[in-house]
Amino acid sequence: MVSHGFQVLGGTAKLMTAAATVVGQSQLINFISEDPEFTDVIENITVPAGRNVKLACSVKNLGSYKVAWMHFEQSAILTVHNHVITRNPRISVTHDKHDKHRTWFLHINNVQEEDKGRYMCQINTVTAKTQYGFVKVVVPPNIDDALTSSDVIVREGDNVTLRCKAKGSPEPTIKWKRDDGHKIVINKTLEVNDLETDSLELERISRLHMGAYLCIASNGVPPSVSKRIKVSVDFSPMVWIPHQLVGIPISFNVTLECFIEANPTSLNYWTRENDQMITESPKYNLSSPPSIMWIICLKLFAFAFVIAISAVGAQEADHPNSRLLDNILSYVDREVSPCDDFFSHACGKYATKHLTDPFTEITQMVDHKVNQELLTLMGELEQRSREPGFNKTSVEAKVWSFYRTCRDASNDTRSARHYLELVPPDEGLTWPQYTPEGRTWPSDRFKWLETLARLHRYGEVNILMSAVVRATPNNSSEYRMDLSMPSLEAKEQRLRPFTETMQVLAVLGVEPACTFLLTKEMKTLETALRNLIEEDDDDTDGQYMTVLQLERRTGAHWQKFIEILLGHPISPQFQVHVENFGYFKGLVQLMDAKDRRVVASYMMTRLMLYLWDETMDSQEPIECVKDVRRNMNLATSLLYKERFLGSAGLLQRYSESVVQMFNQLRLQFLRLVKRNRLRLDRSQRRMITWKVHNFVLNIGNMPPNSEHRTFVSQHYASLGLSSADLDYGRSHLQLLEFRTRQWMEQLNHSPHRVNDYFYITDSESGMSSSPYYMIRQNVIIIPYGFLQEPVFHPDSHDVFKFSLLGFILAHELMHAFDGHGVFYDGEGNFSEMGQEIGNSARFEAGLECINRNETQYLNERVADIAGIHLAYDAYFGAMSQQSRSQPDFTTMPLKRIFFLNLAQFFCGDGASTNFVDHDTDSVRLKQTLTNFVAFNEAFDCREDRQGLGSSSERCQLW
């Protein structure tokens, strides 16, 4: 998750009264008889990006008052007196102690475009004195390669659109010219020397129009930049023979010539009348200058023909097998023995190859590719949105609306104050710090439980409690509302450390003089909450209650809470499942006893920490694509499928290949069950077999039995997004509320796990392309974007398929039978028979063996180890029907290819802190292959080698 800096502060808020306030000391008493005042204006400055700039603020009679600098548009406190408050390392402050007017200089080094705007110098008098200076940052144009066309190859007669996008300030203009100085032929009736437009559209292009086109970006800030885009036009060979009939006496020499025009260059040869190809010999001398083919015949007495074959069909593209193998070998460090350190051997050159790439491992690489593809799609949607027939209620329109709002909305619409004005504690009631000057915040109107319900409408905010809808243990098609205590165990789930919380409150518009005491009171409240949680931590079984019963036993108005959360009235007999009942009883007592201003401020602060975490917090196009994915996953999945997998039969071909492989993995696991290492009785084996047969493989996270476009259109029908006002905060909140509403509606309509099911993704899974297993539905979901190289290609050799995507699917399959999944049956319901298996001595012994090298993530290790054996045996096992003959694209043994390709999933150069709920990739690979006999055989590792090939006991679960 992107780290969010707290940079936004309400524009009317005052700054800290003294630097001492920052560390919580009391405000100094000012005895200056004369009020301080500014002696000069702050000059407006225009500065090129990358330069340094210095703003001066001169003050007289300052006394013990303090001078502070603030970025007005970003509402960010930069400096207070001699202290730098912002975390921006480019900001510093100095002042001239010897100047009687004491000038305070704000230094901004290496100025960036986001530094533009008004800067406010403020003196902390009772009524703050302020003045402003404006910094205009000019940025030379820079062509955005991600949104700009690269060299293109088209067929003659096609229409061509060349796109060019540039960044800069002021916004650059784009002009197109031909590199050779010739006119640009737009269509049959229009030719121009140059054209000013982002998109150059050429109709029915011909071979005469091929060449290099220049996209030139300029904005008055030197230097202008250009990109050369080469347009190649492919056309079938044309043959012209100047002399179709040549007469010559016997025994004389003769030259036959023909002229050939083709792109790409054709393969040319001569034949006799019997189709026999003529080759170089003492009799025939062949010569081929560009576009001409000569044959000099010695003692000629025959007819000759010339044949030209277009390279369009003759030059076959590289086969995926070659590409995949080349990619594998590009990571291999041959200086390291695979027997000593297989991770370093297989992945040793990964970091060097991807030194400048924005990803650190293969799943991030796939996500990056998907994001780039969706960025291309957004460019196309932008063009389509300008066309007269564009449907403004379509899925495309709603996706484009949010993307455009993310990209183009002003920073004001992302500010904390704007969010909090959109989410007040109640109708007609503001958060305490926004109370108009001279008035008192009406705390008697603050009803904490109703405000809490309003906040929970924006997702799993984890404020004071958890309120979620989930399947009941014994019926995965029946949903209930679960009320439980919040999780405050991880530091990300709590308030920030003390000084950071003070800064957050300042950003939210709280008077700086009040931040210390308010932070202290909020921290005290959170400590009390944690004590409540610890007291009731053992009560996890829960109990069903009607809302009326819950109200009577706690004294709080829970019916109103649930009605606000669901958005409709409910009966007092509405049933909820309450875990940790003692916590809720204590919570009501605690909230009633606490100062309402403190409770409101705590809830408000936790909400903003959640909202900051729920956005990419960037206007960069690629980050906005991620924002769209995480908030509109179902829509982006549909558009991705139609745009990139929509050609005739492509998705069907991909799907059939994946399903066929998955069925082989299932069959192999059933063989393990039949061998019965766990000594299961007949009914237990039948239960496991039924679960295996009942697996659903959902490619794309779409309802299998629905027409996808109709379904997605209906899904988003009630979502009204408009980019007309470009309000990011409003659109973001709409999407969060829409997603929560979809979760809650499962109480009324629970989708059938086979026919109707799709997963309503949270933010993290929404912008991920990795497959995952849904334990309560017994469904494996494979996002569309995962089906691409280097993970998968339907035309690749089976050894590539089974060793990478096969392993990943086997890993997810084995989660259904690990130490947690085994407790659920084939429909995702809790099973007493599954509990018997999971608690059996042989099952527990298998888990203990796998955990000899202890891990916090035992079930992940189970899935890794069992998954790789499953994938290996499905391909190399005695019962496998896959071809294992040596392929013609390499001499490397298939078993080595298998393990090297498996390693691709673990190769990476990320920090250990990047791994969530898993061991590091190097540890995972080592533990997965330890004691694997087939690995030792593949790389000729001795049994006594103390690396992966250690000969100690192999651990098995199934």
Phi, psi and omega in degrees: 000138179296137176281132184254126175275144180272098189238359189252133182221136180307133189296338182266357183286148178273160179273177181297141183284343177196156177300331179299331181298329182301323182258013171089010178278167181287155178289137179286147179276132184262122180254012183292130182281325179263136177290144175291157177206158179282143181253351181203157178280159173273124183288140171285141186230135169252126187221136174290146176303142179097341178276173174258150180222150180227123176256138184246135176231111185258133185225141171241160181058038185291324182056228181263008173292166184240150178251135179228152176247144180217143170273113192293311184296322179275354182049044183247128173287126180262307182219151171230112182057240181269003187258134173270119183270320182293156176273000182290114184290350181275354183262135172213167181223139175222164173211154182270105183291336186269350177281124184297335178269357174049091180268130179255123185254127172262120181257129174239111180269150177048061186304134177247166183299326181290351178281353183293158176125188181276135175247131185250129172259128187228139174253135188274052171288173183305310168258108190305137175261133184224153168213161190234149168227150185247132175250118175256121181257120177257137185234124177302154181296147177218120183286129180275103184298329182295332182252007183246142181298148170255184181305139184235151175235124183229162175275147179299135181096348178282160170272144183233135173239119175258129182247146179217124179236138179225147175254159178157170178220120000297167181300127183290153169260153183246130176233140180251139173217159172274142183294330182272002178085353178289165179288152174273125179267106181283313176204190185297333186251358186226120173231137182224154176286322177207166184212131180263106181190155175287327185238123178261117183251121181247123184267137175042064186295145179240173180296336180289343184261357180289154182147193182261134177246139181257126171261116186246123180250132179213150178214018180086353177253112183292151000265155168291154180232157179218158175230134181265119182245117183269126178253115177255135181247117179275135175212153183292154182299141172243130184246129176232121180252112184296327182230099185282341179224122182236126177256137183205141178294155177298143177079000174269158174275150179214148176244122173257138180225151173217150179253133184233132176236126181198153172215125359292173184306132184277160173267118189245143173203161179257150175227161170274178184294342178264020180068010177284127182289139177270126180244164180299135182197174176302336181272326184242129176242111184262138179220139184225079168295166180306130175068002181230147175228122180250148169228123178258113185260128178263128182054053188281132168213076181186168171267149177228145180236149176250137178241131176240125180246127181292138178287351178302319180265334186281327183268097182283140180295158177306138180282147180303330178302316180293317180297315182295317180293319178299321180295318178300311185291336181292342179266344190286132173255103185287350178285344181254133179286132176297335181284330181274317184207089186292325179299313180291329178291309186283333188239011189300332182254011181298312185298320180294317182294325185249033185304319185257006182277151183274026178221161183238356177198179195292322180291325174293325177298315179297316178299321179297318178297317179297317179298320179294321178294319179291331176295320174299317179299321179296322176298321178290321177296324178299319178294315183294327182294342180271351182280148185301324185271011183294125182280111186282357175253004184283167176301318180301317182296322181288322176295313180298321181300312182289321178299314181296319178298317178300317186285322192249349183293151180288158179297334179302325183282355175257356187291154179299319181300318181297314177304312185289333173288330177281337180236074178285163179294335178196165178297128180079006181236128179267168169291152190308318187287348181261012177296130181306145182302136179092355179245162178256138179296125184283080186298335181294341179272352181276116178249104191301322185288324178290320175298319180300319179298318179299320180290324181289350175290349183257017174122193180278076187284342175062033180259116178066334182194176173239134177227103185228161175252127179214164181291145177288153185302324188261000179207100185290349177265359180245127185250152179223162174267124179256126173250125181213171181286159182285167173258119179238022185286313181278148183295333179291344183266003183238180170300155176290168174307164193307304184294326177293322178295323175300316179296320179299315180298321177297319178297324181281000174099007177288140178305126182308326180294342183261351190293325183295307182295319181294320177299317180300316181292321178293321177296321177297318178298316182292324176298319177297321177296318180294324176295320177299318181297316181294324180294328187247019188292336184276346183271083184247351182289322177080175180206148176277138178217151167281161178299323180297317178297318180297320179296316182294326185273343180245339181080017180242157186271077185286334178299317179296320178303310184290325179295319177294318181295316182277335180084017177203159181294152175228164177277152174300343180271003176304130188260137176232160175253118186251116170266152175057054183301322179301326178297315184294324177296316178292326180298314181299317179297319181295313182296322180291333183273340186274155175299129185296327178297321179293315179300314180298317181294322177297311181298318180297316181295315179296324178299314183292324176299321177295313183294321177299326181283343184264013179222153176285346174055046181205149176260003178296137184307317183292326178288327177291327174299317178297320178299320178294317181299316185287336182257339182224055188298317182297320180292315181293328176297315179298311183294324177297314180300312184292325184276319189250348177234016189270353180292160192310115172073002187294309181296322179298319180295317178298313184296316181299320180294318180292315181297319179299317179293318180298321178297325176294323178293318177300315181298321180293322178293322177298328175296321177297317180299321180293325177293330168063053176299328182278355180057050178285149175280176187299317182292325178293317178297322179296321180295316180294318180298318178299320180296320179296315180293334186272001177302142172242129175256111184254107180268115178101355183055048177238148176300121187301324187260021179243150170286118196297315182295318178299315181298312183294322178299317178292324180300318183263010185301323184274359181271114180256094178255139176222134177264010183297318182264355177048058179249101185295312182302316180296313181295319180298314179295322176302316182290320178296317179293322179298316180296317178298321179297321178296319176300313184293328182293348175295341175297329183262331181218109178260120184291144175293135188297336181261310190276319192244354194286137163214153183269125174280101190289150167276182187295319184291311180290335181295328181254023176246144178259004185282143176294156178207155182255129177262103190295326183277352177245350185056047183234134170256126181254128176243107177300148182305320187296343182285342184273070177204164179294149003273008182284319189201142167212129186296337182266002180281165177296148183300332181297326176289320182296310186287329186281340182242286178296325177300316177297317182297316178293321178295322176302312180292322178300319183287343173297336178289346185229022176274193186294349177248313185296332183296342181283356184241146183271192187291347176250011177082016180263149178298135187235126176295326178293320176296325178295321177299317180296313183295334181263003182289155184298318184289324177294313180295325177294322177297318178296317180297321179297313180297332184263019178300318168271097196301142176221149173284347189241060188299318182294329175292321178293321176303313182294324178295307186292312179292326182294318182289322177294323179296313180295319180296312182290330178294333180262314186261352186296163184298331183268000183291142177257008180282148179287129180239019176288151184296123181287163184273356183270356180199158173259357179292134179301145184299325182294323177293318177301318182303309185286325177292322178288324173305318183298338179303328181293333184257347181296139178176172180224030180278161177291154182298336179287350180285344188269118182253124177060023176216155168291169177295157184298322180295319178294317181300315182296318181296314181293328181293323186258355179300132177066022178270106185302320182297327177293314179303318180293320183297324184248014177055045179274134178289150183293336181268007181288132184268051174237229177293335186274021179305138189268013179291174188303136174276130181274135177229146175254310182254000000 
